[in-house]
Every structure is written in C-alpha cells, then in structure tokens.
C-alpha cells in the first residue's frame, strides 16, 4: 500500500495484488487492481485474460468477451488465445461460437505439432461429441494421435468411447485394449467400457473379468489418501 501511495507500483505488482484479492474472494478489489495494471501495460494480453476471468466470476459475460477479443487481437496468430476464448464460450453455453473459436485455433495450430496443438484438438473433439458430430470428433482425435505418435492414452480412451457410441465395437475394443495394455493400473474407465462391449457381444466371462478389475481399481483409488498441493498458474510463453 505504501508503494501504491508513492506511485512506485508496476503493472506486475498490481497483477500480483489482483491475484491475492481474487484468491481471498475480494473480486471487486481484484478487478480494481487489474484495471490499474492494464492502464500501465495496455498491450499485455495476459492482463486481459486475467480480467476476463474476474468479469466471468462476476457474471459480467459481455465485458469478459470484450477482454477475450482484445487478448486475441494482440496476438492474432497465436492459436492458444482462440482456444482460451472457446473454453469461456463453452462455459457460457454458447457452443456454436465456441466451435468457431476452436476452428480458428486449429487453423493456426496446424503449422505446429506440439502439446498445445494436441490439447486444442482434444478440446474441440470433446465439444464435437457434445454437439453429436462424432465423425468429426474422431478426425480430430486421429490427428492428435498422429501428432503425439500415439503416446497419449487419453486420446485412445476418448476415441474408444466414440466408437462405442457409433456401434463400431471392434475399433472401440482395440482402443480400450490398447489403453489397458499400456497402463492397466490407470484404466478403470476403459475396463468398464470394454466390459459393456463384451456384454453386448455375449462374451460374459470377459465382461465379468473386466468389471471385477474395474471394481478393484475403484476400491484401490478410494483407499489411497489424497493430498492437495498448491498449484501456481504459469503464463503461457509470449
């Protein structure tokens, strides 16, 4: 406070102060601090992202979207900005607009083959499933699997569920089995999903074995103590 009175606070100081206010539930004070930060650094896109989060918490969605648009406009070729905006739009129930934002993100991410691109494709696939566009979702997951050279079990699990919904049991079984073979201790969901397919196919013994395995993993998880660690939010690289 003394530094603020003397006019010595920098943009990052106000940003830090805003974060403190936000974590203690003083959203209006957090907003006031981030406004001061933006006044000092009007071209810092992350400040607009932070303010959008505060506006969203206050249910001032129009103002949040204005800030998200500003965030995107400051780095229009960065796919991450569009992906962030898409997630907010999803949260507001504006799924078609969210899909358009994901499309913008994917178009800009196609020149890259990195983790961020995989996450964008995965996020769009989830939304496409929600919108019942399952074949398009599979294409996104296929592309993500190609980029990571098949080294992401979550992608195979997601695709397996879509195949199952489409009645493509052979392909679903292949994806679920792959996840189970690679990470059996973390494949409870895939054991359950595979059990249901085996049941449909009349393979009751296999279905029962998978169901029992899933139950065992569920019990083991319930018995394991959970320790929450504080996680610091790091900025994306500019």
N, C-alpha and C positions, 0 to 999 in steps of 0.2 A: 504493500500500500504506500509506503514511503517513496519507493521508486516511482510509482504511478503519479504521486503528487508532484514529484520533481520533474516529471516528463521524461524519465530515463528508460521507461519500459519499451522493449522492442516487440515486433509482431509475434515472435515466437514466445515471448513472455506472456502476452495476452492469450495466445493459443494454449499455453500450459495452464494458465489460470482458468480458462474456459473449461478445460478438461477436468480440473479439480472441482469446479462448481457442478459440472454435469454429473460426475460420479457421486456427488453428495446430494443430488436431486434438486439443486438450485438452477433449474433450466433457464429461467429468465436472466439470472446473473451470468450464466454461461453464454447466453446469446449476446448480452451486452459486451462481454469480453471479446468474443469472436468478431463482433462488429468493429471493435477498435483495432483488432488485428488486421482485418480486411482493409480498413482505412489506411493502414500503414503499408500493407503489401497487397494492393488490389489485383495483382497478376498471379497470386499464389492459388492455384486451383484446389489444393487440398483444404484451404480455409473455407472455400465454398462448399466442398463436400462435407466438412465438419458442421457448417451452419445448416446445411440441408438436413443433416441428421437431427439437429436440435429443432428445426422447424417441424420435422416429421413427428418428433416426440410430442410436440405441442399441437399436433394435428393441423398445422398450417401448410397443407399439402401444396397449394399453389405456389407459395413462396419457396418451398423446398424444391419444386420442379424448376423454378426460375434459376435457383442456385446450381442445380444439377446441369442445366443447359449452359450456364456460364462456365462451369467446370469443364464440360465437354469442349466448348468453343475455344478455351485457352490452349488445348492440345487436341485439335480435331482429328489427328491421325492415330491417336492412341486408343486401341480397342478397349482398354480397361475402363475408360470413362463411360463409354456406351454400356458396358456390362454392368457397371455400378448403377447407372440410371435405370437399366432394365430391372434390376432387383428391387429398386424402390417402386417402380411402376407395378411390378408383381404384388408387392406388399399393399399397394393401394387398390388392388383388384382390377387394374387396367391391363389385362393380359395381352390384348392385341397390340397395344402400344409398346408393351414390354417386348413382345416378339419382334417388332420393328427395330427396337433398340438393340436387341441381340443380333439381328441381321446385320446392322451397321457394325457391331463389334466383330462378328465373324468375318465380314468382308475385309476389314482392316487387319484381322489376325491371320488371314490365310497366307500372308507372306512369311509368317513365323511358324516355327514348330517347337514351341516351348510349353512350359507348365501352364502359363496363363491362357494360351490358346485351348489347351485341353479342358481347363475349368470353364471357359466360355462355352465351348461345345457341350459340355456336360450340363451346364445350367440351361442352355437352350433346349437340350433334349428333354430335361425334366418338364419344362414349360410345354413343349410339344406333346408330351404324354398327357399332361393336364388338358390340353386342347384337343385330345383324341387324334392327333396327327402322328400315329405310331410309326408309319413307314419313314417319315421324315426324321423322327427321333432316332430310329435305327441308323440312318445315314450319318447323323451327327456322331453317334457313338462309334460307328465304323471308322470314321475319320479320326476321332480322338484315339482309338486303339492303334491305328496306323502310326500316328504321331509318336505315341509313347512306346512303340514296339511291343505292345501287349503287356506292358508292365504296370497295369493298374487294374486290380481285381474288381474294384467298384464299377468300372465300365462294363465288365462282363456280367456282373450281377444285375446291373440295370438293364442291359440288353436281354439277358435271360428272362427277366420279368415281362418285357415287352413281347418277346417271342411267345411266352406262355399265354399272354392275353390274346395273342393272334392265333392261338391253337397250333403254333409251329413247335410241337413238342420235342422233336429231335434236336432242333437247334437250341431250344431252351435247356434241354438236358446237357448238351455239350458245354454251354456257358456255365451252368451251375456246377457241373462236374469239374470244370477247369478251376473254378474258384476254390472248390472243396479240396482238390488235389494239391493246390499251391498253399493254401492257408486254412487247413482244417479246423484249427482252434478259433478262427475268427469267421467261420462260415455258417453260423447258426441260421441266418435268414435263407441261405442257399440250400441248406439241408431241408428246411421246412418246405421251400418252394419245390425242390426236387421230389420230396415225399408226396406232394399233391399230384405231381405229374405221374409218378409211378402208380399212385392210386387210380388215376384215370385210365391208365394203361392196363390195369388189372394185375400189376406186379405188387401184390400186397406185402410180401416178405420184405422187398426192398423199401417199400413205403414205410413199413413199421420200423425198419432199421434206421432210416433217415430221421424219422420222427423221434425215436429214442435218443439218437445222437444230438438232435437239436435241443431236446429237453435237458440232456446232461450239460450241454454248453450253457443253457439258460440258468441252470442251478449254480454252475461254477461262477458265472458272472454275478449272480445275486449274492454269492458268498464273499466275493472279492471286495475289500474295502475301497472306497473311492476317496481320493484326496484331491481337492481342488487347488490348482496352482494359479496365481495371478498371471494373466497374460497381457503383455504390453502390446498395444497396437502400433505396428510399424508402418511408416509411409511406404507407398509404392515408390520405386525409383522414378525420378523425374525424367 
